[in-house]
């Protein structure tokens, strides 16, 4: 990009600025979409890691109605190499009566390991402990969002509620409020189910009249070997209980991979759509350069008559075309990054720059400038001096 090329570009300021604006819009779209995709992928990864990608959830297969999980199964899994800890779980969608309101909620029966195995963390009060489980106390921990939506504040420790379990209502004391969005059991269900509660698993067994469990939460030592551990767990449980494919074992790591793939496909598709605007802006570049050739015909004739070669004329107009697209892409990149940073600040997430997409945008702009500027440049170089000088 030379000073001469830039000077020639701005002989017609309005036309050149409009062409640059078209290029800037295309590059801006590509940069913004790629940044959203990068930040989105990072946030999904961070959320899943916080929720615990090293936790597996085992349950009966969908077609295995007769398959159950027992204390013996818990010990079987605990003895498998690579398993750090195991916690049995019970789950029930039920109703709770709180301050005169009936609310749907998801109740989980847990033990003292809930903080380590399902990433449960107390915002107020405490979590379920050994004493609660041993004494089968009617105590519960509720989700922070549920508390705020119901009571208008997060700290509701000491309040009571009535929960429907085993065919009737039972009064529970709230001993803790858990931070929202951290529990791996809550996961993607938070937008579907308004409330989450956690009670001692022994209490839930007693009230529901059951000795079996719905799931096993399993903490593993190495997430890189989760595939082998999943196979070992399935084999051990099927062998111990005489089943074939009686259990399913899921983990958040596999969900992370699936979500990353989906986000990548969506981001790529949207970037390609935005790229179409770059092609359209390329046509605008060609039109601008053709008009410039027409306006400078006499100038071209004079240059050729005093010795300018075809390649000199061609290089001059081609450099102007590339300079025009690079300046437009520079404006688009600056605007895209500025809006991306402001957006990240507003929603309070870390800004991440996708250097690959940035580089591709600049390269694409230069290529478009060269490709769409080639014809006007060749046409200018092909003008005969005598014919060019006749035109005013």
C-alpha positions as CSV (number, residue, x, y, z in Angstrom):
1,X,0.0,0.0,0.0
2,X,1.7,3.2,-1.2
3,X,1.0,6.9,-0.6
4,X,0.4,7.3,-4.3
5,X,-2.2,4.5,-4.3
6,X,-4.0,6.1,-1.3
7,X,-3.9,9.6,-3.0
8,X,-5.4,8.2,-6.2
9,X,-8.2,6.4,-4.2
10,X,-9.4,9.6,-2.6
11,X,-9.6,11.5,-5.8
12,X,-13.3,10.6,-5.5
13,X,-13.8,10.7,-1.7
14,X,-17.5,9.9,-1.5
15,X,-17.3,6.9,-3.9
16,X,-14.2,5.5,-2.2
17,X,-15.6,5.9,1.3
18,X,-18.8,4.2,0.3
19,X,-16.9,1.3,-1.2
20,X,-14.7,1.0,2.0
21,X,-17.9,1.1,4.1
22,X,-19.3,-1.9,2.2
23,X,-16.0,-3.8,2.8
24,X,-16.0,-2.8,6.4
25,X,-19.5,-4.1,7.0
26,X,-18.6,-7.5,5.6
27,X,-15.4,-7.8,7.6
28,X,-17.1,-6.4,10.7
29,X,-19.8,-9.2,10.5
30,X,-17.1,-12.0,10.1
31,X,-15.1,-10.6,13.1
32,X,-18.2,-10.2,15.3
33,X,-19.6,-13.6,14.6
34,X,-16.2,-15.4,15.1
35,X,-15.7,-13.6,18.4
36,X,-19.2,-14.5,19.6
37,X,-18.5,-18.1,18.7
38,X,-15.1,-18.2,20.4
39,X,-16.4,-16.5,23.6
40,X,-19.5,-18.7,23.6
41,X,-17.5,-21.9,23.3
42,X,-15.2,-20.8,26.1
43,X,-18.1,-20.0,28.4
44,X,-19.7,-23.4,27.7
45,X,-16.4,-25.0,28.5
46,X,-15.9,-23.0,31.7
47,X,-19.5,-23.7,32.9
48,X,-19.1,-27.5,32.4
49,X,-15.7,-27.5,34.0
50,X,-17.2,-25.7,37.0
51,X,-20.0,-28.2,37.1
52,X,-17.5,-31.0,37.1
53,X,-16.5,-32.8,33.9
54,X,-14.8,-35.5,36.0
55,X,-18.2,-36.7,37.3
56,X,-20.0,-39.6,35.7
57,X,-23.7,-40.4,36.2
58,X,-24.8,-44.0,36.1
59,X,-28.4,-45.0,35.8
60,X,-30.6,-47.8,34.4
61,X,-30.9,-47.9,30.6
62,X,-34.1,-46.5,29.2
63,X,-35.4,-49.9,28.3
64,X,-34.3,-51.6,31.6
65,X,-37.4,-51.0,33.8
66,X,-36.4,-53.9,36.1
67,X,-32.8,-52.7,36.6
68,X,-32.1,-50.9,40.0
69,X,-29.1,-49.6,41.8
70,X,-28.3,-50.8,45.4
71,X,-25.6,-50.4,48.1
72,X,-23.9,-53.4,46.6
73,X,-23.6,-51.6,43.2
74,X,-22.2,-48.6,45.0
75,X,-19.4,-50.7,46.5
76,X,-18.8,-52.5,43.1
77,X,-18.2,-49.2,41.4
78,X,-16.1,-47.9,44.3
79,X,-13.6,-50.7,43.8
80,X,-13.0,-50.1,40.1
81,X,-9.6,-48.7,39.3
82,X,-9.7,-45.0,38.4
83,X,-12.8,-44.3,40.5
84,X,-12.1,-41.7,43.2
85,X,-15.5,-41.7,45.0
86,X,-19.2,-42.7,44.6
87,X,-22.4,-41.2,45.9
88,X,-25.8,-42.8,45.4
89,X,-28.6,-40.4,44.3
90,X,-32.4,-40.4,44.3
91,X,-34.5,-38.0,42.3
92,X,-38.1,-36.9,42.2
93,X,-40.1,-34.2,40.5
94,X,-42.6,-33.1,43.1
95,X,-44.4,-30.1,44.7
96,X,-43.4,-27.9,47.6
97,X,-45.6,-25.5,49.6
98,X,-43.8,-22.3,50.6
99,X,-45.3,-19.2,52.1
100,X,-48.7,-20.2,50.8
101,X,-47.6,-21.0,47.3
102,X,-47.4,-24.5,45.6
103,X,-44.3,-24.8,43.4
104,X,-42.9,-27.5,41.3
105,X,-39.4,-28.6,42.2
106,X,-36.7,-31.2,41.5
107,X,-35.7,-33.0,44.7
108,X,-32.4,-34.9,45.0
109,X,-31.5,-37.2,47.7
110,X,-27.7,-36.7,48.5
111,X,-25.2,-37.4,51.2
112,X,-22.2,-35.5,52.6
113,X,-20.2,-35.9,49.4
114,X,-22.5,-33.6,47.4
115,X,-19.9,-30.7,47.4
116,X,-17.2,-32.9,45.8
117,X,-19.2,-35.1,43.5
118,X,-21.9,-32.8,42.1
119,X,-20.1,-29.5,42.7
120,X,-22.7,-28.3,45.2
121,X,-21.6,-25.1,47.1
122,X,-23.4,-23.4,50.0
123,X,-24.0,-19.7,49.6
124,X,-25.7,-19.5,53.0
125,X,-25.9,-22.1,55.9
126,X,-24.5,-25.5,55.2
127,X,-24.9,-28.6,53.0
128,X,-26.2,-32.1,54.0
129,X,-23.8,-33.8,56.4
130,X,-23.3,-37.2,58.0
131,X,-25.5,-36.4,61.0
132,X,-28.4,-35.5,58.8
133,X,-28.1,-38.8,56.8
134,X,-27.6,-40.9,59.9
135,X,-30.6,-39.4,61.8
136,X,-32.7,-39.2,58.6
137,X,-33.5,-35.6,59.4
138,X,-36.1,-33.6,57.5
139,X,-33.8,-30.9,56.4
140,X,-33.1,-29.5,53.0
141,X,-30.8,-27.3,50.9
142,X,-32.5,-25.2,48.3
143,X,-31.2,-23.5,45.2
144,X,-30.4,-19.8,45.5
145,X,-32.5,-18.7,42.5
146,X,-35.4,-20.7,43.9
147,X,-35.0,-18.9,47.2
148,X,-34.9,-15.4,45.6
149,X,-37.8,-16.1,43.3
150,X,-39.9,-17.4,46.2
151,X,-38.9,-15.3,49.2
152,X,-37.4,-12.2,47.5
153,X,-34.0,-12.8,49.1
154,X,-31.3,-15.5,49.1
155,X,-30.7,-16.1,52.8
156,X,-33.7,-18.1,53.9
157,X,-31.9,-20.5,56.3
158,X,-34.2,-21.5,59.2
159,X,-37.4,-21.2,57.2
160,X,-39.6,-24.2,56.7
161,X,-41.5,-25.7,53.7
162,X,-43.7,-28.6,53.1
163,X,-42.6,-31.1,50.5
164,X,-44.8,-33.8,48.9
165,X,-43.1,-37.2,49.1
166,X,-44.4,-40.7,49.6
167,X,-48.0,-39.6,49.1
168,X,-48.2,-36.8,51.6
169,X,-46.6,-33.5,52.7
170,X,-43.7,-33.4,55.1
171,X,-42.3,-30.3,56.8
172,X,-38.6,-29.6,56.1
173,X,-36.3,-27.1,57.6
174,X,-34.0,-25.1,55.2
175,X,-30.5,-25.6,56.5
176,X,-28.7,-24.1,53.5
177,X,-28.9,-22.2,50.2
178,X,-26.8,-23.5,47.3
179,X,-25.2,-21.3,44.7
180,X,-27.2,-21.5,41.4
181,X,-25.8,-23.1,38.3
182,X,-22.9,-24.9,39.9
183,X,-24.5,-28.3,40.5
184,X,-23.8,-30.9,37.8
185,X,-27.3,-32.2,38.5
186,X,-28.9,-28.9,37.8
187,X,-27.0,-28.4,34.5
188,X,-29.2,-27.6,31.5
189,X,-32.5,-28.2,33.4
190,X,-32.3,-24.9,35.2
191,X,-34.4,-23.2,32.6
192,X,-37.1,-25.9,32.6
193,X,-37.5,-26.7,36.3
194,X,-37.9,-23.6,38.5
195,X,-36.6,-25.1,41.8
196,X,-34.0,-27.5,43.0
197,X,-33.8,-29.0,46.5
198,X,-31.4,-31.4,48.1
199,X,-32.3,-33.6,51.1
200,X,-30.5,-36.4,53.0
201,X,-30.8,-39.6,50.8
202,X,-31.7,-41.7,53.8
203,X,-34.7,-39.4,54.5
204,X,-35.8,-39.6,50.9
205,X,-35.6,-43.5,51.0
206,X,-37.6,-43.6,54.2
207,X,-40.4,-41.3,53.0
208,X,-40.6,-42.9,49.6
209,X,-40.4,-46.4,51.0
210,X,-37.5,-47.5,48.9
211,X,-34.0,-49.0,49.5
212,X,-32.7,-48.6,45.9
213,X,-31.2,-45.6,44.1
214,X,-31.9,-43.8,40.9
215,X,-28.4,-42.9,39.9
216,X,-24.8,-43.1,41.1
217,X,-22.6,-40.0,40.9
218,X,-19.0,-41.1,40.3
219,X,-15.9,-39.0,40.6
220,X,-13.0,-40.2,38.4
221,X,-9.3,-39.5,38.7
222,X,-8.4,-38.9,35.1
223,X,-10.9,-37.4,32.6
224,X,-8.6,-38.5,29.7
225,X,-9.4,-42.1,30.4
226,X,-13.1,-41.6,31.0
227,X,-14.0,-43.9,28.1
228,X,-12.2,-46.9,29.5
229,X,-13.7,-46.3,33.0
230,X,-17.2,-46.0,31.6
231,X,-16.7,-49.4,29.9
232,X,-15.3,-50.9,33.2
233,X,-18.3,-49.5,35.2
234,X,-20.9,-50.9,32.7
235,X,-19.1,-54.3,32.6
236,X,-18.9,-54.6,36.4
237,X,-22.5,-53.6,37.0
238,X,-23.9,-55.9,34.3
239,X,-21.8,-58.8,35.5
240,X,-22.7,-58.3,39.1
241,X,-26.4,-58.2,38.4
242,X,-26.7,-60.5,35.5
243,X,-27.8,-57.9,33.0
244,X,-26.8,-57.1,29.4
245,X,-26.6,-53.3,28.6
246,X,-28.7,-52.6,31.7
247,X,-27.0,-49.3,32.5
248,X,-26.0,-46.1,30.9
249,X,-23.1,-44.0,32.0
250,X,-23.0,-40.3,31.0
251,X,-20.6,-37.5,31.7
252,X,-20.4,-33.8,31.1
253,X,-17.2,-34.2,29.1
254,X,-19.0,-35.8,26.3
255,X,-21.7,-33.1,26.5
256,X,-19.0,-30.5,26.2
257,X,-17.6,-32.1,23.1
258,X,-21.1,-32.2,21.5
259,X,-21.8,-28.5,22.4
260,X,-18.4,-27.4,21.1
261,X,-19.1,-29.2,17.8
262,X,-22.6,-27.5,17.5
263,X,-21.2,-24.1,18.3
264,X,-18.4,-24.5,15.8
265,X,-20.8,-25.5,13.0
266,X,-23.2,-22.6,13.8
267,X,-20.3,-20.1,13.9
268,X,-18.8,-21.4,10.6
269,X,-22.2,-21.3,8.9
270,X,-22.9,-17.7,10.1
271,X,-19.3,-16.6,9.1
272,X,-19.9,-18.0,5.6
273,X,-23.1,-16.0,5.3
274,X,-21.3,-12.9,6.5
275,X,-18.6,-13.7,3.9
276,X,-21.1,-13.3,1.2
277,X,-21.2,-9.6,2.0
278,X,-17.5,-9.5,1.3
279,X,-18.0,-10.9,-2.2
280,X,-20.8,-8.3,-2.8
281,X,-18.4,-5.6,-1.6
282,X,-15.8,-7.0,-4.1
283,X,-18.2,-6.2,-6.9
284,X,-18.5,-2.7,-5.5
285,X,-14.7,-2.5,-5.6
286,X,-14.6,-3.5,-9.3
287,X,-17.3,-0.9,-10.1
288,X,-15.4,1.8,-8.4
289,X,-12.1,0.9,-10.1
290,X,-13.9,0.7,-13.5
291,X,-15.2,4.2,-13.0
292,X,-11.7,5.4,-12.0
293,X,-10.3,3.9,-15.2
294,X,-12.9,5.8,-17.2
295,X,-12.2,9.1,-15.5
296,X,-8.4,8.7,-15.8
297,X,-8.2,7.5,-19.5
298,X,-6.4,10.6,-20.6
299,X,-3.9,10.3,-17.7
300,X,-3.2,6.7,-18.7
301,X,-2.6,7.7,-22.3
302,X,-0.1,10.3,-21.2
303,X,1.8,7.9,-19.0
304,X,2.0,5.3,-21.8
305,X,3.1,7.9,-24.3
306,X,6.1,8.8,-22.2
307,X,7.1,5.2,-21.6
308,X,4.9,3.6,-19.0
309,X,4.6,-0.1,-19.6
310,X,1.4,-2.2,-19.4
311,X,2.6,-3.9,-16.2
312,X,3.2,-0.5,-14.6
313,X,-0.3,0.7,-15.3
314,X,-1.7,-2.7,-14.2
315,X,0.3,-2.6,-11.0
316,X,-0.9,0.9,-10.2
317,X,-4.6,0.2,-10.5
318,X,-4.2,-3.2,-8.8
319,X,-2.4,-1.6,-5.8
320,X,-5.2,0.9,-5.5
321,X,-7.8,-1.9,-5.5
322,X,-6.0,-3.8,-2.8
323,X,-5.3,-0.7,-0.7
324,X,-9.0,0.2,-0.9
325,X,-10.1,-3.3,0.4
326,X,-7.4,-3.3,3.1
327,X,-8.4,0.1,4.5
328,X,-12.0,-1.1,4.5
329,X,-11.1,-4.3,6.2
330,X,-9.1,-2.3,8.8
331,X,-12.2,-0.3,9.7
332,X,-14.3,-3.4,9.8
333,X,-11.9,-5.2,12.2
334,X,-11.6,-2.2,14.4
335,X,-15.4,-1.8,14.6
336,X,-15.9,-5.6,15.1
337,X,-13.4,-5.7,18.0
338,X,-14.8,-2.6,19.6
339,X,-18.3,-3.9,19.6
340,X,-17.1,-7.4,20.8
341,X,-15.2,-5.9,23.8
342,X,-18.2,-3.7,24.7
343,X,-20.5,-6.6,24.5
344,X,-18.3,-8.7,26.7
345,X,-18.1,-6.0,29.3
346,X,-21.8,-5.6,29.3
347,X,-22.5,-9.3,29.9
348,X,-19.4,-9.6,32.1
349,X,-17.6,-12.4,30.3
350,X,-13.9,-12.5,29.4
351,X,-13.1,-11.2,25.9
352,X,-11.3,-13.7,23.6
353,X,-9.7,-12.8,20.3
354,X,-9.9,-15.4,17.4
355,X,-6.6,-14.6,15.6
356,X,-7.3,-17.2,12.9
357,X,-10.6,-15.6,11.9
358,X,-8.9,-12.2,12.1
359,X,-6.1,-13.3,9.8
360,X,-8.5,-14.9,7.4
361,X,-10.6,-11.7,7.2
362,X,-7.6,-9.6,6.3
363,X,-6.4,-12.2,3.7
364,X,-9.9,-12.5,2.2
365,X,-10.1,-8.7,1.8
366,X,-6.7,-8.6,0.1
367,X,-7.7,-11.5,-2.2
368,X,-11.0,-9.8,-3.1
369,X,-9.2,-6.6,-3.8
370,X,-6.8,-8.4,-6.1
371,X,-9.5,-10.5,-7.9
372,X,-12.1,-7.8,-8.4
373,X,-9.5,-5.2,-9.2
374,X,-7.8,-7.4,-11.8
375,X,-10.2,-6.7,-14.6
376,X,-10.2,-2.9,-14.3
377,X,-6.4,-3.0,-14.0
378,X,-6.0,-5.1,-17.1
379,X,-8.4,-2.9,-19.0
380,X,-6.5,0.2,-18.0
381,X,-3.2,-1.4,-19.1
382,X,-4.7,-2.4,-22.4
383,X,-5.7,1.1,-23.5
384,X,-3.8,2.4,-26.5
385,X,-2.1,5.7,-26.0
386,X,-3.5,7.4,-29.1
387,X,-7.1,6.3,-28.3
388,X,-6.7,7.3,-24.7
389,X,-5.4,10.8,-25.5
390,X,-8.4,11.4,-27.8
391,X,-10.7,11.1,-24.8
392,X,-11.2,13.9,-22.4
